[in-house]
């Protein structure tokens, strides 16, 4: 299958970048897709769809920060798996589990830490309520990608990316702040 994807890419440098991504993250992507879809065959379809998207956007993908690259490919495969799950309504989409320790600063002020935990929970709930088309650009921007890069990755205009990010932030604000 790798040869199929490599044939889609013209540049030899981009081919080696894609091969590195494929060999490094293929198993993680399959695990994440299986976790969402609960079906090995559908998960493989999601991973293949994700690699097609990655091959189309290989020029814009940065590999200098492995954690960022992994977040990117996992986000892509999650979105592909969610689309497949929506088509097959018998499959349940499970929310991604994040731990509080990943988000919160190391603090000895327990009252502030408790408030942070509450706000984090509310933001996480708000994010779960947003449509995927708003979450993806926001996530990619959070990972350090520029508007133009996000537009190329998602196949939409720069102004659409800016609007989706703006709307996502506004919706989160309304869901979290105005609820108080």
C-alpha positions as CSV (number, residue, x, y, z in Angstrom):
1,X,0.0,0.0,0.0
2,X,2.9,2.3,0.7
3,X,4.0,2.2,-2.9
4,X,0.5,3.3,-4.0
5,X,0.8,6.5,-1.8
6,X,4.3,7.1,-2.9
7,X,3.3,7.1,-6.5
8,X,0.8,9.9,-5.7
9,X,3.7,12.2,-4.6
10,X,6.0,13.8,-7.3
11,X,8.9,15.0,-5.2
12,X,11.5,12.5,-3.9
13,X,12.0,14.5,-0.7
14,X,8.2,14.5,0.0
15,X,8.1,10.8,-0.7
16,X,10.7,10.1,2.0
17,X,8.8,12.4,4.4
18,X,5.6,10.5,3.6
19,X,7.4,7.1,4.1
20,X,8.7,8.2,7.5
21,X,5.2,9.3,8.5
22,X,3.7,6.1,7.2
23,X,6.2,3.8,9.0
24,X,6.2,5.8,12.2
25,X,2.5,6.4,12.7
26,X,0.6,3.7,10.8
27,X,0.0,1.6,13.9
28,X,-1.0,4.5,16.1
29,X,-3.5,5.7,13.5
30,X,-5.0,2.2,13.2
31,X,-5.3,1.9,17.0
32,X,-7.1,5.3,17.2
33,X,-9.4,4.5,14.3
34,X,-10.2,1.1,15.8
35,X,-10.9,2.8,19.2
36,X,-13.4,5.0,17.5
37,X,-15.0,2.6,15.1
38,X,-14.8,-0.7,17.1
39,X,-14.3,-2.5,13.7
40,X,-10.9,-3.4,12.3
41,X,-12.0,-3.3,8.6
42,X,-13.6,0.1,8.9
43,X,-10.6,1.3,10.9
44,X,-8.3,0.3,8.0
45,X,-10.6,2.2,5.7
46,X,-10.2,5.3,7.9
47,X,-6.4,5.0,8.0
48,X,-6.3,4.6,4.2
49,X,-8.4,7.7,3.7
50,X,-6.2,9.6,6.2
51,X,-3.1,8.6,4.3
52,X,-4.6,9.8,1.1
53,X,-5.3,13.2,2.7
54,X,-1.7,13.2,4.1
55,X,-0.3,12.4,0.7
56,X,-2.2,15.4,-0.8
57,X,-0.9,17.7,1.9
58,X,2.6,16.3,2.3
59,X,4.3,19.6,1.3
60,X,2.7,21.5,4.2
61,X,3.3,18.9,6.9
62,X,6.1,19.6,9.3
63,X,8.1,16.7,10.7
64,X,10.6,18.6,12.8
65,X,8.5,18.2,15.9
66,X,7.4,14.5,16.2
67,X,4.7,15.3,18.9
68,X,3.1,17.8,16.6
69,X,3.3,15.5,13.6
70,X,1.7,12.7,15.6
71,X,-1.1,15.1,16.8
72,X,-1.7,16.1,13.2
73,X,-1.9,12.5,11.8
74,X,-4.1,11.4,14.7
75,X,-6.4,14.4,14.1
76,X,-6.7,13.4,10.5
77,X,-7.5,9.8,11.2
78,X,-10.0,10.7,13.9
79,X,-11.8,12.9,11.5
80,X,-11.9,10.2,8.8
81,X,-13.1,7.6,11.4
82,X,-15.8,10.0,12.6
83,X,-17.0,10.5,9.0
84,X,-17.2,6.7,8.6
85,X,-19.0,6.4,11.9
86,X,-21.5,8.9,10.9
87,X,-22.2,7.0,7.7
88,X,-22.6,3.8,9.8
89,X,-24.8,4.9,12.6
90,X,-24.5,1.6,14.5
91,X,-21.0,2.6,15.5
92,X,-20.5,4.8,18.5
93,X,-18.0,7.7,18.5
94,X,-16.0,7.8,21.8
95,X,-14.6,11.1,23.0
96,X,-10.8,11.4,23.2
97,X,-9.6,11.0,26.7
98,X,-7.2,13.8,27.9
99,X,-5.9,13.9,31.4
100,X,-6.1,17.0,33.5
101,X,-2.3,16.9,34.1
102,X,-1.7,17.5,30.5
103,X,-3.5,20.8,30.6
104,X,-3.0,22.3,34.0
105,X,0.1,24.1,35.1
106,X,2.0,22.8,38.1
107,X,0.7,24.9,40.9
108,X,0.5,24.7,44.7
109,X,-2.5,26.9,44.9
110,X,-5.2,24.2,45.1
111,X,-8.1,26.7,44.9
112,X,-6.9,27.9,41.5
113,X,-6.2,24.4,40.4
114,X,-9.8,23.4,41.3
115,X,-11.1,26.3,39.2
116,X,-8.8,25.3,36.4
117,X,-10.2,21.7,36.5
118,X,-13.8,23.0,36.4
119,X,-13.1,25.4,33.5
120,X,-11.1,22.6,31.7
121,X,-14.1,20.3,32.1
122,X,-16.5,22.9,30.7
123,X,-14.3,23.7,27.8
124,X,-13.9,20.0,27.0
125,X,-17.7,19.6,27.1
126,X,-18.1,22.7,24.8
127,X,-15.5,21.2,22.4
128,X,-17.5,17.9,22.2
129,X,-20.6,19.9,21.2
130,X,-18.9,21.6,18.3
131,X,-19.0,20.4,14.7
132,X,-15.8,18.8,13.4
133,X,-15.5,21.5,10.8
134,X,-14.8,24.0,13.6
135,X,-12.7,21.8,15.8
136,X,-10.2,20.7,13.1
137,X,-8.9,24.2,12.1
138,X,-8.8,25.3,15.8
139,X,-6.8,22.2,16.7
140,X,-4.4,22.7,13.8
141,X,-3.9,26.3,14.7
142,X,-3.2,25.3,18.3
143,X,-0.5,22.9,17.0
144,X,1.2,25.9,15.3
145,X,0.1,25.6,11.7
146,X,-0.5,28.9,9.9
147,X,-3.8,29.8,8.3
148,X,-2.5,29.1,4.8
149,X,-1.2,25.7,5.7
150,X,-4.5,24.8,7.4
151,X,-6.4,26.0,4.3
152,X,-4.3,23.8,2.1
153,X,-4.7,20.8,4.4
154,X,-8.4,21.1,4.6
155,X,-8.9,22.1,1.0
156,X,-10.8,25.3,1.9
157,X,-10.0,29.0,1.5
158,X,-8.0,31.0,4.0
159,X,-11.0,33.2,4.8
160,X,-13.0,30.0,5.6
161,X,-10.3,28.8,8.0
162,X,-10.3,32.2,9.8
163,X,-14.1,32.2,10.0
164,X,-14.2,28.7,11.4
165,X,-11.6,29.4,14.0
166,X,-13.4,32.6,15.0
167,X,-16.7,30.9,15.2
168,X,-15.3,28.0,17.2
169,X,-13.8,30.4,19.7
170,X,-17.1,32.3,19.9
171,X,-19.1,29.1,20.4
172,X,-16.8,27.9,23.2
173,X,-17.0,31.3,24.9
174,X,-20.7,31.3,24.7
175,X,-21.0,27.7,26.0
176,X,-18.5,28.2,28.8
177,X,-18.8,31.9,29.9
178,X,-22.4,32.7,29.3
179,X,-23.4,29.5,31.1
180,X,-22.0,30.8,34.4
